[in-house]
Amino acid sequence: MKPVLVQIAPMLESVETRLGEAYEVHRLWEAEDRDALLARIGGTVRGAVTNGHHGIAPAVLERLGALEIVASYGVGYDAIDIAACKARGIRVTNTPDVLNDAVAELAVGLMIALCRRIPQADAWIRAGNWPSGSLGLTGELTGAHAGILGLGRIGKDIARRLQAMKMRVSYHGRREQPFEPFTFYADLAAMARDVDWLVVVAPGTAETRGIVSRRVLEALGPEGALVNVARGSIVDEPALVELLASGALGGAALDVFADELRVPEALL
């Protein structure tokens, strides 16, 4: 008999095929009556598979009395109650490092797109506006100063790419890393005041929730720009919306939001 798994959210077809070959898989998101499904299989489920976005709801975790492992197909695990799993002896796994280059490339791509106004230029051309005049000059990253919030593995990959583009790089984190060739700031707002770009790549935790506050965003100022490829919870989103609308913040390029998949209308 195959071990019983509950799958919290859709995954790549190739992954789902492999899971189906080795396990008895119950797809929770497809169930018409999730409570009925959990009541029927909860005592037999040994593993839960999920991703960094969906995690596993506490109410679901409580229903899985025989659970031995939560396997997250992604780097982040802030949507999983680690303390509850630890208390029950449930293993939690993730997939660190597999997306380092992809996230670093995305961060740089967002910076280029925002600086060079690539989306606006594309829309301008497609709307047939070119004959009526130019969209105007744009900026450049060369010589600019970037501040990275979270100099972990991905943060370092971003920093090296920005150095290759002739940018100055500083960082803020829990501690100084003296062997890294970047300037450390103990105060995030002070770094935001000094840089042109604030790149957020810190993990989403209770400690980092709202750390990019109104004060930090105001310090970044009308000539500064925010890039977030980490977690929406890290940024004070209402303050971000207000400061962008008033011109008190120069711009933002966002891969994540506070309440996914609901994007504030003001950011669209």
PASEBA-1860 file (N, C-alpha, C; in nm, 3 decimals):
! residues 268
1> MKPVLVQI> 0.084/-0.120/0.000/0.000/0.000/0.000/0.089/0.126/0.000 ~ 0.053/0.222/-0.084/0.131/0.345/-0.094/0.106/0.435/0.027 ~ 0.210/0.506/0.074/0.188/0.606/0.179/0.091/0.713/0.132 ~ 0.013/0.767/0.224/-0.090/0.865/0.190/-0.036/1.007/0.207 ~ -0.055/1.088/0.102/-0.015/1.229/0.105/-0.136/1.317/0.079 ~ -0.133/1.437/0.135/-0.228/1.540/0.096/-0.149/1.650/0.026 ~ -0.196/1.687/-0.093/-0.131/1.792/-0.172/-0.212/1.920/-0.155 ~ -0.148/2.025/-0.106/-0.219/2.147/-0.069/-0.252/2.234/-0.190
9> APMLESVE> -0.164/2.237/-0.290/-0.179/2.328/-0.403/-0.122/2.264/-0.529 ~ -0.160/2.314/-0.647/-0.109/2.258/-0.772/0.042/2.272/-0.783 ~ 0.103/2.179/-0.856/0.247/2.183/-0.883/0.271/2.151/-1.029 ~ 0.397/2.152/-1.070/0.431/2.116/-1.206/0.379/1.977/-1.238 ~ 0.335/1.958/-1.360/0.280/1.829/-1.400/0.381/1.716/-1.377 ~ 0.508/1.744/-1.405/0.611/1.641/-1.387/0.624/1.600/-1.240 ~ 0.611/1.698/-1.151/0.619/1.670/-1.007/0.498/1.588/-0.963 ~ 0.380/1.628/-1.008/0.259/1.557/-0.971/0.260/1.413/-1.023
17> TRLGEAYE> 0.318/1.394/-1.141/0.328/1.258/-1.196/0.415/1.171/-1.107 ~ 0.529/1.224/-1.064/0.619/1.147/-0.978/0.554/1.118/-0.842 ~ 0.483/1.215/-0.790/0.414/1.193/-0.662/0.312/1.082/-0.675 ~ 0.237/1.085/-0.785/0.133/0.984/-0.805/0.188/0.844/-0.821 ~ 0.311/0.834/-0.870/0.373/0.702/-0.888/0.413/0.640/-0.755 ~ 0.449/0.724/-0.659/0.503/0.673/-0.533/0.406/0.679/-0.416 ~ 0.302/0.763/-0.427/0.213/0.786/-0.313/0.067/0.784/-0.355 ~ -0.019/0.767/-0.256/-0.162/0.788/-0.274/-0.187/0.935/-0.243
25> VHRLWEAE> -0.215/1.013/-0.345/-0.220/1.158/-0.332/-0.365/1.208/-0.332 ~ -0.398/1.289/-0.234/-0.530/1.353/-0.227/-0.510/1.503/-0.245 ~ -0.572/1.560/-0.348/-0.554/1.700/-0.384/-0.657/1.786/-0.310 ~ -0.609/1.850/-0.205/-0.701/1.923/-0.118/-0.771/2.037/-0.189 ~ -0.700/2.109/-0.276/-0.761/2.226/-0.341/-0.870/2.187/-0.440 ~ -0.874/2.062/-0.483/-0.977/2.018/-0.576/-1.102/1.964/-0.507 ~ -1.094/1.941/-0.378/-1.206/1.879/-0.305/-1.325/1.974/-0.295 ~ -1.443/1.925/-0.328/-1.564/2.006/-0.315/-1.595/2.032/-0.167
33> DRDALLAR> -1.568/1.933/-0.083/-1.590/1.946/0.061/-1.459/1.909/0.132 ~ -1.379/2.010/0.163/-1.248/1.984/0.222/-1.260/1.922/0.362 ~ -1.358/1.968/0.438/-1.377/1.913/0.572/-1.407/1.764/0.566 ~ -1.492/1.725/0.471/-1.527/1.584/0.457/-1.405/1.502/0.416 ~ -1.324/1.557/0.325/-1.203/1.486/0.282/-1.107/1.468/0.399 ~ -1.084/1.575/0.476/-0.992/1.567/0.589/-1.044/1.472/0.696 ~ -1.175/1.470/0.715/-1.233/1.378/0.813/-1.210/1.233/0.771 ~ -1.211/1.210/0.640/-1.198/1.073/0.589/-1.053/1.026/0.589
41> IGGTVRGA> -0.959/1.115/0.553/-0.820/1.071/0.534/-0.725/1.121/0.642 ~ -0.772/1.213/0.729/-0.682/1.281/0.823/-0.599/1.189/0.909 ~ -0.656/1.076/0.948/-0.584/0.985/1.035/-0.482/0.898/0.965 ~ -0.482/0.902/0.831/-0.390/0.817/0.754/-0.283/0.895/0.680 ~ -0.297/1.027/0.672/-0.203/1.109/0.597/-0.069/1.118/0.671 ~ 0.037/1.076/0.603/0.170/1.080/0.663/0.252/1.199/0.615 ~ 0.215/1.254/0.499/0.292/1.366/0.445/0.202/1.469/0.380 ~ 0.244/1.596/0.387/0.175/1.704/0.317/0.275/1.772/0.225
49> VTNGHHGI> 0.236/1.793/0.101/0.323/1.861/0.005/0.258/1.994/-0.032 ~ 0.338/2.098/-0.037/0.285/2.232/-0.058/0.390/2.317/-0.128 ~ 0.370/2.448/-0.128/0.471/2.540/-0.182/0.486/2.657/-0.087 ~ 0.580/2.745/-0.118/0.609/2.855/-0.028/0.496/2.954/-0.014 ~ 0.413/2.968/-0.116/0.303/3.063/-0.111/0.187/3.012/-0.026 ~ 0.146/2.887/-0.050/0.029/2.833/0.018/0.060/2.779/0.158 ~ 0.179/2.722/0.176/0.210/2.664/0.306/0.107/2.560/0.345 ~ 0.070/2.560/0.472/-0.037/2.472/0.520/-0.111/2.544/0.631
57> APAVLERL> -0.242/2.554/0.618/-0.322/2.626/0.716/-0.320/2.553/0.850 ~ -0.317/2.627/0.962/-0.319/2.563/1.094/-0.438/2.469/1.112 ~ -0.554/2.507/1.056/-0.673/2.423/1.069/-0.655/2.289/0.999 ~ -0.581/2.289/0.888/-0.553/2.164/0.816/-0.451/2.083/0.894 ~ -0.348/2.150/0.944/-0.244/2.083/1.021/-0.303/2.007/1.140 ~ -0.399/2.069/1.205/-0.462/2.008/1.323/-0.539/1.881/1.288 ~ -0.587/1.873/1.165/-0.670/1.758/1.125/-0.587/1.637/1.084 ~ -0.458/1.656/1.070/-0.371/1.548/1.021/-0.294/1.488/1.137
65> GALEIVAS> -0.360/1.399/1.209/-0.304/1.346/1.332/-0.184/1.256/1.315 ~ -0.169/1.194/1.198/-0.057/1.102/1.175/0.054/1.165/1.091 ~ 0.049/1.296/1.074/0.143/1.365/0.985/0.287/1.352/1.035 ~ 0.376/1.320/0.943/0.518/1.304/0.976/0.605/1.410/0.910 ~ 0.560/1.467/0.797/0.646/1.560/0.724/0.560/1.658/0.644 ~ 0.606/1.783/0.638/0.552/1.884/0.547/0.665/1.920/0.452 ~ 0.649/1.889/0.325/0.751/1.917/0.224/0.706/2.035/0.139 ~ 0.781/2.143/0.146/0.746/2.264/0.072/0.831/2.276/-0.053
73> YGVGYDAI> 0.764/2.283/-0.168/0.830/2.293/-0.297/0.860/2.441/-0.323 ~ 0.960/2.492/-0.255/0.996/2.633/-0.265/1.093/2.669/-0.156 ~ 1.142/2.792/-0.161/1.242/2.837/-0.065/1.177/2.884/0.065 ~ 1.074/2.968/0.054/1.012/3.025/0.173/0.927/2.925/0.249 ~ 0.922/2.942/0.381/0.839/2.854/0.463/0.763/2.934/0.570 ~ 0.746/3.065/0.548/0.677/3.148/0.645/0.528/3.120/0.653 ~ 0.473/3.047/0.555/0.331/3.011/0.558/0.308/2.877/0.627 ~ 0.410/2.825/0.692/0.401/2.700/0.768/0.428/2.732/0.915
81> DIAACKAR> 0.344/2.682/1.003/0.363/2.704/1.147/0.474/2.612/1.196 ~ 0.596/2.663/1.192/0.713/2.582/1.228/0.707/2.538/1.374 ~ 0.664/2.627/1.461/0.658/2.594/1.604/0.562/2.479/1.630 ~ 0.446/2.482/1.564/0.348/2.374/1.582/0.402/2.243/1.529 ~ 0.470/2.248/1.415/0.528/2.126/1.359/0.637/2.071/1.452 ~ 0.719/2.159/1.504/0.827/2.116/1.593/0.771/2.052/1.719 ~ 0.663/2.110/1.772/0.603/2.056/1.894/0.548/1.916/1.873 ~ 0.506/1.887/1.750/0.451/1.754/1.720/0.554/1.659/1.660
89> GIRVTNTP> 0.677/1.706/1.643/0.779/1.621/1.585/0.763/1.600/1.436 ~ 0.701/1.697/1.368/0.679/1.688/1.224/0.796/1.755/1.152 ~ 0.858/1.683/1.062/0.968/1.741/0.984/0.913/1.842/0.884 ~ 0.988/1.948/0.861/0.954/2.047/0.759/1.074/2.063/0.667 ~ 1.052/2.047/0.538/1.161/2.062/0.441/1.125/2.167/0.337 ~ 1.228/2.228/0.279/1.209/2.321/0.169/1.316/2.296/0.065 ~ 1.325/2.384/-0.034/1.422/2.364/-0.143/1.511/2.487/-0.157 ~ 1.602/2.509/-0.062/1.688/2.628/-0.068/1.785/2.622/-0.186
97> DVLNDAVA> 1.824/2.739/-0.233/1.927/2.758/-0.336/1.882/2.730/-0.479 ~ 1.771/2.661/-0.498/1.733/2.624/-0.635/1.690/2.746/-0.718 ~ 1.648/2.853/-0.652/1.599/2.971/-0.724/1.689/3.093/-0.706 ~ 1.807/3.074/-0.651/1.894/3.189/-0.623/1.919/3.274/-0.748 ~ 1.964/3.210/-0.855/1.995/3.283/-0.977/1.869/3.343/-1.038 ~ 1.759/3.267/-1.035/1.634/3.315/-1.095/1.584/3.440/-1.023 ~ 1.587/3.440/-0.890/1.540/3.556/-0.815/1.635/3.674/-0.833 ~ 1.765/3.648/-0.834/1.862/3.755/-0.855/1.842/3.819/-0.992
105> ELAVGLMI> 1.822/3.738/-1.094/1.798/3.791/-1.228/1.669/3.871/-1.233 ~ 1.566/3.823/-1.164/1.439/3.896/-1.161/1.457/4.032/-1.096 ~ 1.530/4.038/-0.985/1.552/4.165/-0.917/1.621/4.265/-1.009 ~ 1.725/4.221/-1.077/1.796/4.309/-1.169/1.706/4.348/-1.286 ~ 1.629/4.253/-1.335/1.536/4.283/-1.445/1.433/4.387/-1.406 ~ 1.380/4.377/-1.284/1.284/4.477/-1.237/1.348/4.614/-1.225 ~ 1.473/4.618/-1.181/1.543/4.745/-1.170/1.563/4.809/-1.307 ~ 1.603/4.729/-1.403/1.623/4.781/-1.539/1.491/4.829/-1.597
113> ALCRRIPQ> 1.385/4.749/-1.578/1.254/4.785/-1.633/1.204/4.916/-1.573 ~ 1.223/4.934/-1.442/1.177/5.056/-1.376/1.262/5.176/-1.416 ~ 1.392/5.157/-1.416/1.483/5.267/-1.448/1.466/5.315/-1.592 ~ 1.457/5.219/-1.684/1.448/5.252/-1.826/1.303/5.268/-1.875 ~ 1.207/5.250/-1.785/1.064/5.265/-1.816/1.023/5.174/-1.932 ~ 1.070/5.052/-1.928/1.043/4.958/-2.038/0.894/4.928/-2.054 ~ 0.819/4.898/-1.946/0.675/4.873/-1.966/0.602/4.993/-2.025 ~ 0.637/5.115/-1.978/0.571/5.235/-2.030/0.606/5.257/-2.176
121> ADAWIRAG> 0.731/5.233/-2.213/0.772/5.250/-2.352/0.701/5.151/-2.443 ~ 0.687/5.027/-2.396/0.616/4.926/-2.474/0.470/4.967/-2.495 ~ 0.405/5.013/-2.388/0.265/5.057/-2.400/0.253/5.179/-2.490 ~ 0.351/5.268/-2.483/0.351/5.390/-2.565/0.354/5.356/-2.714 ~ 0.442/5.264/-2.750/0.453/5.223/-2.890/0.327/5.151/-2.936 ~ 0.279/5.058/-2.855/0.161/4.979/-2.893/0.036/5.065/-2.907 ~ 0.032/5.175/-2.832/-0.083/5.265/-2.841/-0.074/5.360/-2.961 ~ 0.035/5.350/-3.038/0.051/5.434/-3.156/0.090/5.577/-3.125
129> NWPSGSLG> 0.155/5.599/-3.011/0.187/5.736/-2.968/0.320/5.789/-3.021 ~ 0.402/5.701/-3.078/0.536/5.743/-3.119/0.534/5.863/-3.214 ~ 0.446/5.864/-3.315/0.446/5.979/-3.408/0.418/6.112/-3.340 ~ 0.353/6.108/-3.224/0.317/6.234/-3.156/0.430/6.290/-3.071 ~ 0.538/6.214/-3.055/0.651/6.264/-2.978/0.717/6.155/-2.897 ~ 0.823/6.191/-2.829/0.902/6.096/-2.751/0.843/6.076/-2.612 ~ 0.866/5.959/-2.557/0.825/5.931/-2.419/0.913/6.006/-2.320 ~ 1.030/6.048/-2.364/1.121/6.121/-2.277/1.242/6.039/-2.237
137> LTGELTGA> 1.338/6.106/-2.178/1.460/6.038/-2.136/1.436/5.954/-2.011 ~ 1.518/5.851/-1.996/1.510/5.765/-1.878/1.642/5.768/-1.803 ~ 1.648/5.697/-1.692/1.769/5.695/-1.613/1.858/5.578/-1.648 ~ 1.959/5.555/-1.565/2.047/5.440/-1.582/2.093/5.392/-1.445 ~ 2.135/5.267/-1.441/2.180/5.208/-1.316/2.329/5.232/-1.290 ~ 2.405/5.249/-1.395/2.550/5.270/-1.381/2.579/5.388/-1.288 ~ 2.660/5.362/-1.187/2.698/5.467/-1.093/2.600/5.490/-0.980 ~ 2.484/5.424/-0.984/2.385/5.441/-0.878/2.423/5.359/-0.755
145> HAGILGLG> 2.357/5.388/-0.645/2.386/5.324/-0.516/2.267/5.237/-0.477 ~ 2.290/5.107/-0.461/2.185/5.013/-0.422/2.205/4.967/-0.279 ~ 2.096/4.963/-0.204/2.098/4.909/-0.069/2.018/4.781/-0.065 ~ 2.077/4.673/-0.017/2.011/4.543/-0.013/1.968/4.512/0.130 ~ 1.840/4.485/0.147/1.788/4.442/0.276/1.788/4.290/0.278 ~ 1.886/4.231/0.346/1.897/4.086/0.355/2.009/4.033/0.268 ~ 2.130/4.031/0.321/2.245/3.985/0.242/2.269/3.836/0.268 ~ 2.168/3.757/0.233/2.183/3.613/0.236/2.237/3.563/0.104
153> RIGKDIAR> 2.208/3.438/0.073/2.262/3.381/-0.051/2.210/3.454/-0.174 ~ 2.079/3.480/-0.176/2.023/3.552/-0.291/2.069/3.697/-0.290 ~ 2.072/3.758/-0.173/2.119/3.896/-0.163/2.259/3.913/-0.217 ~ 2.346/3.818/-0.186/2.483/3.824/-0.238/2.486/3.808/-0.389 ~ 2.401/3.719/-0.442/2.395/3.702/-0.588/2.348/3.831/-0.656 ~ 2.252/3.899/-0.595/2.207/4.027/-0.650/2.319/4.130/-0.642 ~ 2.387/4.135/-0.529/2.494/4.233/-0.509/2.604/4.217/-0.613 ~ 2.643/4.094/-0.640/2.749/4.071/-0.739/2.705/4.114/-0.879
161> RLQAMKMR> 2.580/4.091/-0.911/2.530/4.135/-1.042/2.529/4.287/-1.051 ~ 2.489/4.353/-0.944/2.486/4.499/-0.945/2.626/4.559/-0.951 ~ 2.721/4.495/-0.885/2.860/4.541/-0.896/2.909/4.532/-1.040 ~ 2.870/4.424/-1.109/2.910/4.408/-1.248/2.852/4.517/-1.337 ~ 2.742/4.579/-1.290/2.679/4.688/-1.363/2.729/4.824/-1.314 ~ 2.842/4.823/-1.242/2.910/4.944/-1.195/2.826/5.024/-1.095 ~ 2.750/4.952/-1.013/2.675/5.015/-0.906/2.749/4.999/-0.773 ~ 2.729/5.094/-0.683/2.777/5.080/-0.546/2.674/4.999/-0.468
169> VSYHGRRE> 2.719/4.915/-0.379/2.628/4.826/-0.305/2.651/4.839/-0.155 ~ 2.542/4.859/-0.083/2.543/4.855/0.063/2.438/4.754/0.108 ~ 2.436/4.724/0.237/2.337/4.627/0.285/2.301/4.652/0.430 ~ 2.183/4.603/0.467/2.138/4.602/0.606/2.092/4.461/0.639 ~ 2.129/4.413/0.755/2.088/4.281/0.799/2.101/4.269/0.950 ~ 2.081/4.149/0.999/2.086/4.127/1.144/2.226/4.150/1.200 ~ 2.325/4.129/1.116/2.463/4.145/1.163/2.552/4.186/1.046 ~ 2.664/4.246/1.078/2.763/4.281/0.976/2.837/4.155/0.930
177> QPFEPFTF> 2.867/4.151/0.801/2.945/4.041/0.745/3.078/4.099/0.697 ~ 3.178/4.100/0.784/3.302/4.175/0.757/3.383/4.126/0.638 ~ 3.358/4.005/0.593/3.437/3.953/0.481/3.370/3.981/0.346 ~ 3.255/4.049/0.348/3.188/4.087/0.224/3.231/4.229/0.184 ~ 3.252/4.254/0.054/3.305/4.383/0.010/3.197/4.491/-0.008 ~ 3.099/4.492/0.080/2.989/4.587/0.070/2.978/4.665/0.201 ~ 2.923/4.785/0.194/2.911/4.870/0.312/2.792/4.828/0.397 ~ 2.815/4.808/0.526/2.709/4.766/0.617/2.646/4.887/0.684
185> YADLAAMA> 2.513/4.885/0.693/2.438/4.986/0.768/2.364/4.915/0.882 ~ 2.385/4.960/1.003/2.313/4.904/1.117/2.170/4.955/1.123 ~ 2.144/5.070/1.060/2.011/5.131/1.061/1.953/5.132/0.920 ~ 1.837/5.071/0.903/1.777/5.058/0.770/1.737/5.193/0.713 ~ 1.678/5.280/0.795/1.637/5.411/0.745/1.757/5.493/0.701 ~ 1.868/5.481/0.771/1.989/5.553/0.732/2.038/5.504/0.596 ~ 2.031/5.374/0.573/2.070/5.322/0.443/1.976/5.372/0.335 ~ 1.845/5.368/0.363/1.747/5.414/0.265/1.771/5.559/0.227
193> RDVDWLVV> 1.812/5.639/0.323/1.839/5.781/0.297/1.957/5.800/0.203 ~ 2.053/5.707/0.207/2.176/5.723/0.130/2.174/5.658/-0.008 ~ 2.080/5.567/-0.032/2.083/5.491/-0.156/1.981/5.542/-0.257 ~ 2.000/5.498/-0.381/1.904/5.527/-0.488/1.801/5.416/-0.502 ~ 1.843/5.295/-0.467/1.758/5.176/-0.480/1.760/5.097/-0.350 ~ 1.642/5.057/-0.304/1.632/4.967/-0.190/1.576/4.834/-0.240 ~ 1.658/4.730/-0.233/1.620/4.598/-0.284/1.590/4.507/-0.166 ~ 1.467/4.460/-0.158/1.423/4.379/-0.045/1.431/4.232/-0.081
201> VAPGTAET> 1.514/4.158/-0.007/1.530/4.015/-0.033/1.543/3.938/0.099 ~ 1.489/3.996/0.207/1.493/3.933/0.339/1.381/3.830/0.351 ~ 1.395/3.733/0.441/1.287/3.635/0.462/1.167/3.700/0.530 ~ 1.050/3.646/0.504/0.929/3.696/0.569/0.910/3.630/0.704 ~ 0.939/3.703/0.811/0.927/3.651/0.947/0.854/3.754/1.033 ~ 0.827/3.716/1.158/0.766/3.812/1.250/0.857/3.932/1.272 ~ 0.988/3.908/1.270/1.084/4.017/1.292/1.091/4.113/1.175 ~ 1.069/4.064/1.053/1.081/4.151/0.936/0.947/4.210/0.891
209> RGIVSRRV> 0.837/4.169/0.954/0.706/4.221/0.914/0.703/4.373/0.930 ~ 0.674/4.442/0.820/0.663/4.587/0.823/0.792/4.662/0.847 ~ 0.906/4.594/0.833/1.034/4.660/0.861/1.063/4.772/0.761 ~ 1.014/4.756/0.637/1.022/4.867/0.541/0.901/4.955/0.569 ~ 0.915/5.038/0.668/0.806/5.118/0.722/0.791/5.250/0.646 ~ 0.691/5.327/0.687/0.675/5.461/0.629/0.803/5.542/0.646 ~ 0.863/5.532/0.764/0.988/5.607/0.790/1.097/5.569/0.692 ~ 1.109/5.441/0.663/1.212/5.394/0.569/1.180/5.442/0.428
217> LEALGPEG> 1.053/5.431/0.389/1.013/5.472/0.254/1.029/5.623/0.236 ~ 0.997/5.699/0.338/1.016/5.844/0.330/1.165/5.878/0.321 ~ 1.248/5.800/0.389/1.392/5.822/0.379/1.443/5.792/0.239 ~ 1.384/5.693/0.174/1.423/5.660/0.036/1.392/5.776/-0.057 ~ 1.276/5.838/-0.038/1.246/5.967/-0.099/1.202/5.967/-0.244 ~ 1.175/6.086/-0.296/1.122/6.101/-0.432/1.220/6.064/-0.542 ~ 1.348/6.056/-0.510/1.447/6.014/-0.610/1.484/5.867/-0.594 ~ 1.425/5.800/-0.497/1.458/5.661/-0.470/1.353/5.565/-0.523
225> ALVNVARG> 1.391/5.438/-0.531/1.300/5.335/-0.582/1.313/5.209/-0.497 ~ 1.200/5.141/-0.482/1.192/5.017/-0.404/1.175/4.899/-0.498 ~ 1.248/4.792/-0.473/1.230/4.665/-0.544/1.209/4.557/-0.439 ~ 1.098/4.483/-0.451/1.069/4.378/-0.353/1.051/4.245/-0.423 ~ 1.147/4.153/-0.400/1.138/4.017/-0.454/1.133/3.917/-0.338 ~ 1.094/3.964/-0.220/1.096/3.879/-0.100/0.955/3.841/-0.059 ~ 0.895/3.916/0.031/0.760/3.894/0.081/0.690/4.027/0.096 ~ 0.562/4.031/0.059/0.485/4.154/0.071/0.471/4.202/0.213
233> SIVDEPAL> 0.475/4.110/0.309/0.458/4.146/0.450/0.570/4.235/0.502 ~ 0.682/4.237/0.434/0.798/4.313/0.482/0.778/4.463/0.465 ~ 0.693/4.502/0.370/0.673/4.643/0.336/0.539/4.693/0.389 ~ 0.537/4.813/0.443/0.412/4.879/0.482/0.341/4.920/0.353 ~ 0.253/4.833/0.304/0.193/4.854/0.172/0.103/4.978/0.166 ~ 0.018/5.005/0.265/-0.061/5.129/0.259/0.027/5.254/0.250 ~ 0.136/5.256/0.326/0.228/5.370/0.318/0.293/5.377/0.181 ~ 0.328/5.262/0.125/0.388/5.258/-0.008/0.294/5.317/-0.111
241> VELLASGA> 0.167/5.276/-0.107/0.068/5.328/-0.202/0.055/5.479/-0.188 ~ 0.044/5.527/-0.066/0.026/5.670/-0.041/0.146/5.751/-0.090 ~ 0.266/5.704/-0.060/0.386/5.779/-0.097/0.411/5.777/-0.248 ~ 0.378/5.667/-0.314/0.388/5.664/-0.460/0.290/5.762/-0.523 ~ 0.167/5.765/-0.471/0.064/5.852/-0.527/0.099/5.999/-0.509 ~ 0.163/6.033/-0.399/0.195/6.173/-0.370/0.327/6.217/-0.433 ~ 0.404/6.121/-0.485/0.534/6.154/-0.540/0.645/6.159/-0.437 ~ 0.613/6.122/-0.312/0.714/6.122/-0.207/0.810/6.004/-0.219
249> LGGAALDV> 0.773/5.906/-0.302/0.861/5.794/-0.335/0.871/5.787/-0.486 ~ 0.994/5.770/-0.536/1.015/5.778/-0.679/0.954/5.666/-0.761 ~ 0.955/5.544/-0.710/0.901/5.433/-0.788/0.912/5.303/-0.711 ~ 0.846/5.200/-0.764/0.851/5.068/-0.702/0.831/4.962/-0.809 ~ 0.905/4.852/-0.795/0.890/4.735/-0.881/0.868/4.616/-0.787 ~ 0.751/4.554/-0.797/0.709/4.457/-0.696/0.679/4.321/-0.758 ~ 0.738/4.218/-0.699/0.707/4.081/-0.736/0.612/4.017/-0.636 ~ 0.593/4.082/-0.522/0.512/4.027/-0.413/0.425/4.137/-0.353
257> FADELRVP> 0.316/4.094/-0.286/0.222/4.188/-0.229/0.177/4.138/-0.092 ~ 0.118/4.228/-0.014/0.081/4.194/0.123/-0.031/4.091/0.129 ~ -0.125/4.098/0.035/-0.241/4.008/0.037/-0.255/3.943/-0.100 ~ -0.166/3.851/-0.129/-0.174/3.783/-0.258/-0.290/3.684/-0.255 ~ -0.364/3.677/-0.361/-0.340/3.730/-0.494/-0.416/3.860/-0.521 ~ -0.444/3.938/-0.419/-0.518/4.063/-0.433/-0.420/4.180/-0.436 ~ -0.411/4.243/-0.552/-0.320/4.356/-0.569/-0.400/4.485/-0.554 ~ -0.356/4.577/-0.470/-0.427/4.704/-0.454/-0.447/4.775/-0.588
265> EALL> -0.567/4.824/-0.609/-0.600/4.891/-0.735/-0.504/5.006/-0.762 ~ -0.462/5.074/-0.657/-0.374/5.190/-0.673/-0.237/5.153/-0.727 ~ -0.199/5.025/-0.718/-0.069/4.983/-0.768/-0.076/4.933/-0.912 ~ -0.194/4.927/-0.969/-0.208/4.876/-1.106/-0.203/4.989/-1.208
END
